[in-house]
Amino acid sequence: MSMYNAKSASAREFICHDEILAALEWADENKNNAELISQIMKKASERKGLGHREALLLLKCGKNEELFELAGKIKQDFYGSRVVLFAPLYLSNHCINGCIYCPYNCKNKDMLRKKLTQDEIRDEVVALQDMGHKRLAIEAGQHPEHSPIEYILQSVETIYGIKHRNGAIRRVNVNIAATSADEYRMLKSANIGTYILFQETYHEQTFKALHPSGPKSDYAWHTEAMDRAMQGGIDDVGIGVLFGLYEYEYEFTAMLMHAEHLEAVYGVGPHTMSVPRIRKARGVDTGNFTKGIDDVTFAKIVACLRISAPYTGIIVSTRESEECRLKVLDVGVSQISGGSCTSVGGYHGSAEHKNGDDTKQFEINDKRSLGEIVRWLLEIGYFPSFCTACYREGRVGDRFMELCKSGQIQNCCQPNALMTLQEYLIDYAGADTRHVGEGLIREELSGIPNENTRSLVSGWLKEIKKGSRDFRI
């Protein structure tokens, strides 16, 4: 039996199986305890977050509408109506791991294997820039020959170096397999944004069953990766689970424990949490996975994460439908992907390739273009943001969280969001979207409380219309 210790360096102690079971039992015993639930809701309303047991009890109680309302208010307090947009960029699907749920696993003979050259990466990035993207998350299977750290570093350098018309990728997040502290230092030196690694499942027995071969089969090495990343100097890390592999209440509790561990040891929790659900994929029998969750439960998970970790970004990808994404935007999600392609080389390739299954990792449900998503966000009252200013101004890690917790981040985020939306409207939007967006910019500009900031941003917006780019606070 392991003992729970949030400050431990051991994965089996900071993600303590016995503590999760005890928390589940405690929450079951108290899920109808109206007085205790009311006390926790009151604590949550103070916007300081909750512990994993408190959060689990809210997840298990029946107060859905009250939870959704509180989560929406907390999101508005910290993020306003802004929604950050990004896209994944798949570099290679060669992989030496045997992950049963992933079509990139080394035993899947139905998968066409492909690795992008640096010239092909340039083509992909130009295509993404022509959509209007400023922020990418690069993805690659784990393979010592096809995607060593040198290839990833070279690819990051290539991406940052591409300037096409008014386009530029200003933040490259990296989602690659767990590696050493030395290699995380290399990624830090390459000026990556967030390092992202999904746990897939925190339940160790299930983890081992789903990862029968390859380096990823080492549960401790994988689960302790964020510690090595932060020891390697990476300020912003992103965690997540793949819902559908194991019981969602267990995964929810463990992910919050992971966040508590990072906060306890490094003084800052994860920059983002992702909540993907398992999806159909070529060569994978998804019928073997019976732990899927419905849309209402999914929305409740997002709401409880927002209540429990008010300062952390929550990401939902194009795995989810338009209807589902609308619901979770209202209760806590702050970042979404748009115009995404999950195949290797799909952005620059033909429409036939982009929509084909030859190198695709998983099926997407929201197939709208980035332009369609931007217009949709504007129409439903959200503010599309392409901002990367905090990362480029050094407001990362504990510095970002300090600003966020104090509420001062609003003085940076809203003005920067206005300016990046103005860039998008001029460079990429149609006339109708531009009209709607510029009306919203005028409205939001008048709401900036600091007169000097408002005047500065007003002047920069005029300069953007004249052709200048990349102003930031």
C-alpha positions in Angstrom: 0.0 0.0 0.0 1.4 3.4 -1.0 0.8 6.6 1.1 -0.5 9.7 -0.5 2.0 12.5 -0.7 1.5 15.4 -3.0 5.1 16.5 -2.6 6.6 13.0 -3.4 8.8 12.5 -6.4 7.1 9.1 -6.9 4.2 8.8 -9.3 2.6 6.1 -7.1 2.6 8.4 -4.1 1.4 11.7 -5.7 -1.1 9.7 -7.8 -2.0 7.4 -5.0 -4.4 4.6 -5.9 -5.5 4.0 -2.3 -6.2 7.7 -1.8 -8.4 7.8 -5.0 -10.3 4.8 -3.8 -10.8 6.4 -0.4 -11.9 9.7 -2.0 -14.4 7.8 -4.2 -15.8 6.0 -1.1 -16.0 9.3 0.8 -17.8 11.1 -2.0 -20.3 8.2 -2.3 -21.1 8.5 1.4 -21.6 12.2 1.1 -23.2 12.8 -2.3 -26.5 13.5 -0.6 -25.1 15.5 2.3 -26.7 18.9 1.4 -25.0 20.8 4.2 -21.5 19.7 3.2 -22.2 20.2 -0.5 -23.4 23.7 0.2 -20.3 24.5 2.2 -18.1 23.3 -0.7 -20.1 25.3 -3.2 -19.6 28.4 -1.0 -15.9 27.8 -0.9 -15.8 27.3 -4.7 -17.6 30.6 -5.1 -14.6 32.3 -3.6 -12.6 31.5 -6.8 -9.6 30.0 -4.9 -10.1 26.4 -6.1 -10.9 23.1 -4.4 -9.1 20.0 -3.3 -9.6 16.8 -5.2 -12.0 15.3 -2.7 -14.1 18.4 -2.6 -14.2 18.5 -6.4 -15.1 14.8 -6.7 -18.0 15.3 -4.3 -19.4 18.1 -6.6 -18.9 15.8 -9.6 -20.9 13.1 -7.9 -23.7 15.3 -6.5 -26.8 16.1 -8.5 -26.6 19.9 -8.6 -25.8 20.1 -12.3 -27.4 23.4 -13.0 -25.9 25.1 -10.0 -22.5 23.8 -10.9 -22.9 24.9 -14.5 -23.9 28.4 -13.4 -21.0 28.8 -11.0 -18.5 27.4 -13.4 -19.7 29.9 -16.1 -19.3 32.8 -13.6 -15.8 31.7 -12.6 -14.8 31.4 -16.2 -16.1 34.8 -17.0 -14.2 36.3 -14.0 -10.8 34.9 -15.2 -11.2 34.6 -19.0 -14.0 36.9 -19.9 -15.6 36.0 -23.3 -12.2 35.3 -24.8 -11.6 31.9 -26.5 -8.0 31.1 -27.6 -7.7 29.3 -31.0 -5.0 26.9 -32.2 -4.4 24.0 -34.5 -2.5 20.7 -34.3 0.3 19.9 -36.7 1.2 16.3 -37.2 4.9 15.8 -38.1 5.2 12.0 -38.1 3.1 8.9 -37.3 6.0 6.5 -37.0 5.9 5.0 -33.5 7.5 2.2 -31.6 4.9 2.0 -28.9 2.1 -0.6 -28.9 -0.7 1.6 -27.4 -3.9 -0.4 -28.1 -6.2 2.6 -28.4 -4.0 4.6 -30.8 -3.9 3.9 -34.6 -0.2 5.0 -34.6 0.8 1.9 -32.6 3.6 -0.1 -34.1 1.4 -3.2 -34.8 -1.2 -1.4 -36.9 -0.6 -2.5 -40.5 -3.5 -0.5 -41.8 -1.7 2.8 -41.1 0.3 4.5 -43.9 3.5 5.8 -42.2 4.7 9.2 -43.1 7.2 11.8 -41.8 7.3 15.3 -43.0 10.5 16.8 -44.4 11.4 20.3 -43.4 10.2 21.5 -46.8 6.8 19.8 -46.2 6.6 21.4 -42.8 7.0 24.7 -44.5 4.2 23.9 -46.8 2.0 22.9 -43.9 2.8 26.0 -41.9 2.1 28.3 -44.8 -1.3 26.7 -45.3 -2.0 27.2 -41.5 -0.8 30.8 -41.7 -3.1 31.4 -44.7 -6.0 30.3 -42.4 -5.0 32.8 -39.8 -3.4 30.6 -37.2 -0.8 32.0 -34.8 -0.5 29.1 -32.4 0.3 25.4 -33.2 0.6 22.2 -31.2 3.0 19.9 -32.9 2.4 16.1 -32.6 4.7 13.2 -33.4 4.8 9.5 -32.7 7.7 8.2 -30.6 10.4 6.8 -32.8 14.2 7.1 -32.3 14.9 7.2 -36.1 11.9 9.2 -37.4 11.3 11.7 -34.6 14.3 12.0 -32.4 14.7 15.2 -30.4 16.9 16.7 -33.1 14.1 16.4 -35.6 11.6 18.0 -33.2 14.0 20.9 -32.5 14.7 21.4 -36.2 11.0 21.4 -36.9 10.3 24.1 -34.2 13.1 26.3 -35.7 11.6 25.8 -39.1 8.1 26.8 -38.0 9.2 29.9 -36.1 11.3 31.0 -39.2 8.4 31.0 -41.7 7.0 34.5 -42.5 4.4 34.4 -45.2 2.6 37.6 -46.2 1.3 38.8 -42.8 1.4 35.3 -41.3 3.6 34.1 -38.5 3.4 31.3 -36.0 4.1 33.0 -32.7 3.8 30.0 -30.3 4.7 26.4 -30.9 3.4 24.0 -28.2 4.9 20.5 -28.3 3.1 17.2 -27.6 5.7 14.5 -27.8 6.5 11.4 -25.7 8.0 11.5 -22.2 11.7 12.2 -22.3 14.6 13.2 -20.1 15.3 16.4 -18.3 18.2 17.1 -20.6 15.9 16.9 -23.7 13.4 19.1 -22.0 16.1 21.6 -21.5 16.7 21.5 -25.3 13.0 22.1 -25.9 13.2 25.1 -23.5 16.1 26.5 -25.4 14.1 26.2 -28.6 11.5 28.6 -27.1 8.6 26.2 -27.2 5.4 27.3 -25.5 3.7 24.6 -23.5 4.9 21.1 -23.2 1.8 18.8 -23.5 1.6 15.2 -22.5 -1.6 13.3 -21.9 -1.6 10.6 -19.2 -4.2 8.7 -21.2 -5.2 6.9 -18.0 -4.0 7.3 -14.4 -5.2 3.8 -13.4 -1.9 1.9 -13.4 -3.2 -1.6 -14.2 -5.3 -0.2 -17.1 -2.3 1.8 -18.2 -0.1 -1.3 -18.3 -2.7 -3.3 -20.2 -3.2 -0.6 -22.8 0.6 0.0 -23.3 1.9 -3.6 -23.6 5.2 -2.6 -25.4 7.5 0.3 -26.0 8.9 3.0 -23.8 5.5 4.3 -23.0 4.7 1.1 -21.1 6.7 2.5 -18.1 3.9 4.0 -16.0 6.3 5.9 -13.6 8.5 7.3 -16.3 5.4 8.6 -18.2 3.6 9.9 -15.1 6.7 11.7 -13.8 7.4 13.4 -17.1 6.0 16.8 -16.1 8.4 16.8 -13.1 11.4 16.3 -15.4 10.0 19.0 -17.8 9.8 21.5 -15.1 13.2 20.5 -13.7 14.4 21.1 -17.3 13.2 24.7 -17.2 9.9 24.4 -19.0 7.5 26.8 -17.3 4.2 25.8 -18.8 3.0 22.2 -19.0 -0.3 20.7 -20.1 -1.8 17.6 -18.7 -4.8 15.5 -19.7 -6.6 12.1 -19.8 -8.3 10.2 -22.6 -11.8 9.7 -21.2 -13.2 6.3 -22.1 -10.2 4.2 -21.2 -11.2 3.8 -17.5 -13.8 5.1 -15.0 -14.2 8.8 -15.4 -14.5 9.6 -11.7 -11.1 8.0 -11.1 -9.4 9.8 -13.9 -11.0 13.2 -12.9 -9.7 12.8 -9.3 -6.2 11.7 -10.4 -5.8 14.5 -12.8 -6.6 17.0 -10.1 -4.1 15.2 -7.8 -1.5 15.6 -10.5 -2.2 19.3 -10.6 -2.0 19.5 -6.8 1.4 17.8 -7.0 2.8 20.3 -9.5 1.5 23.1 -7.4 3.0 21.6 -4.2 6.4 20.9 -5.6 7.0 23.7 -8.1 4.6 26.4 -6.9 2.6 26.4 -10.1 0.0 23.9 -11.4 -0.5 22.9 -15.1 -1.0 25.7 -17.6 -3.7 23.7 -19.3 -5.8 20.6 -18.9 -7.2 18.7 -21.8 -10.2 16.4 -21.8 -10.3 14.4 -25.0 -12.7 11.5 -25.4 -11.8 8.4 -27.3 -12.8 8.5 -30.9 -13.0 6.1 -33.9 -9.6 5.4 -35.5 -8.4 3.3 -38.3 -7.2 -0.1 -37.2 -8.4 0.3 -33.7 -11.4 -1.6 -32.3 -13.0 1.1 -30.2 -15.7 -1.3 -29.2 -13.3 -2.7 -26.7 -13.5 0.5 -24.7 -16.7 0.6 -22.7 -16.0 3.4 -20.3 -17.3 6.2 -22.5 -19.2 9.2 -21.1 -22.2 11.1 -22.4 -22.3 14.8 -23.2 -23.9 15.8 -19.9 -21.3 14.0 -17.9 -18.6 15.5 -20.1 -19.9 19.0 -19.5 -20.1 18.3 -15.7 -16.4 17.2 -15.7 -15.4 20.5 -17.5 -17.5 22.5 -15.0 -16.0 20.8 -12.0 -12.4 21.3 -13.4 -13.1 25.0 -13.9 -14.5 25.4 -10.4 -11.5 23.4 -8.9 -8.7 25.0 -11.0 -10.0 28.5 -11.8 -6.6 29.7 -13.2 -5.9 26.8 -15.5 -6.8 26.8 -19.2 -9.1 24.0 -20.3 -8.8 22.7 -23.9 -11.4 20.9 -26.0 -10.5 19.8 -29.5 -12.4 19.1 -32.8 -13.0 15.6 -31.4 -16.2 17.1 -30.1 -19.2 18.3 -32.1 -20.3 21.9 -32.5 -23.1 21.4 -30.0 -20.9 19.8 -27.4 -18.3 22.5 -27.8 -20.9 25.2 -27.3 -22.0 23.7 -24.0 -18.5 23.3 -22.6 -17.5 26.8 -23.7 -20.3 28.0 -21.4 -19.0 26.1 -18.4 -15.3 26.4 -18.5 -13.4 25.7 -21.7 -11.0 28.5 -22.7 -9.1 27.1 -25.7 -10.3 25.2 -28.7 -8.8 24.0 -32.0 -10.2 25.1 -35.3 -9.9 24.0 -38.9 -8.0 21.0 -37.6 -6.5 18.1 -39.5 -5.2 15.0 -37.7 -3.3 13.4 -40.6 0.3 13.9 -41.5 0.6 16.5 -44.3 -3.1 17.2 -44.5 -3.2 21.0 -44.5 -1.2 21.6 -47.7 -2.3 18.3 -49.3 -5.3 17.9 -51.6 -8.8 17.8 -50.2 -8.9 14.1 -50.9 -5.8 13.5 -48.7 -7.1 15.9 -46.0 -10.3 14.0 -45.6 -8.8 10.5 -46.1 -7.9 8.0 -43.5 -4.4 7.1 -44.7 -2.4 8.9 -42.0 -5.2 10.2 -39.7 -4.9 9.6 -36.0 -8.6 9.9 -35.1 -11.9 11.1 -36.5 -13.0 14.7 -35.8 -16.5 15.8 -35.3 -16.2 19.5 -35.8 -15.1 19.8 -39.4 -15.7 23.5 -39.9 -13.0 25.8 -41.2 -11.2 28.2 -38.9 -13.1 31.1 -40.6 -16.4 29.4 -39.9 -15.5 28.9 -36.2 -14.4 32.5 -35.8 -17.7 33.7 -37.2 -19.6 31.2 -35.0 -17.8 32.4 -31.9 -18.6 36.0 -32.7 -22.3 35.2 -33.3 -22.7 33.3 -30.0 -21.0 36.1 -27.9 -17.4 34.9 -27.6 -14.3 36.8 -28.5 -11.8 34.8 -30.7 -8.3 35.4 -29.6 -5.0 34.6 -31.4 -3.0 36.1 -28.6 0.5 34.7 -27.7 1.7 37.8 -25.8 2.2 36.4 -22.3 4.5 33.7 -23.5 6.5 36.1 -25.6 6.7 38.7 -22.8 7.9 36.1 -20.3 4.6 35.9 -18.4 4.7 32.2 -18.0 4.7 29.6 -15.2 4.4 31.1 -11.7 4.5 34.7 -13.2 1.4 34.0 -15.3 -0.4 32.3 -12.4 0.4 35.2 -10.0 -1.1 37.7 -12.5 -4.1 35.4 -13.0 -4.8 34.8 -9.4 -4.6 38.6 -8.7 -6.9 39.4 -11.6 -4.2 41.6 -13.2 -4.0 39.3 -16.2 -7.2 40.9 -17.5 -5.2 44.1 -18.1 -3.0 42.2 -20.6 -5.3 39.6 -22.2 -8.3 41.7 -23.3 -6.2 44.4 -25.1 -4.0 41.8 -26.7 -7.0 39.7 -27.8 -8.5 42.8 -29.4 -5.4 43.4 -31.5 -4.9 39.8 -32.6 -8.6 39.7 -33.7 -8.1 42.9 -35.6 -5.2 41.3 -37.4 -7.2 38.3 -38.3 -10.2 40.3 -39.6 -8.0 42.4 -41.9 -5.8 39.6 -43.2 -8.2 36.6 -43.4 -11.9 37.3 -42.7 -14.7 37.9 -45.2 -16.5 41.2 -45.3 -19.4 40.0 -43.1 -17.2 38.5 -40.4 -15.0 41.7 -40.5 -18.1 43.9 -40.0 -19.3 41.8 -37.0 -15.8 41.5 -35.5 -14.9 45.2 -35.7 -18.2 46.1 -34.1 -17.3 43.8 -31.2 -13.8 45.3 -31.0 -15.2 48.8 -30.7 -17.5 47.7 -27.9 -14.8 45.8 -26.0 -12.3 48.7 -26.5 -14.6 51.1 -24.7 -14.8 48.7 -21.8 -11.0 48.7 -21.0 -11.0 50.4 -17.6 -7.5 51.9 -17.7 -7.6 55.1 -19.8 -3.9 55.0 -20.8 -4.2 51.3 -21.9 -7.4 52.1 -23.8 -5.7 55.0 -25.6 -2.6 52.9 -26.4 -4.6 50.0 -27.8 -6.8 52.4 -29.8 -3.7 53.8 -31.5 -2.3 50.4 -32.2 -5.6 49.2 -33.7 -5.3 52.1 -36.2 -1.7 51.1 -37.0 -2.9 47.5 -37.6 -5.4 48.8 -40.2 -2.5 50.7 -41.9 -0.5 47.4 -42.2 1.6 47.2 -39.0 1.4 43.9 -37.0 2.3 42.3 -33.7 1.7 44.9 -31.1 1.4 43.5 -27.6 1.1 44.5 -24.0 
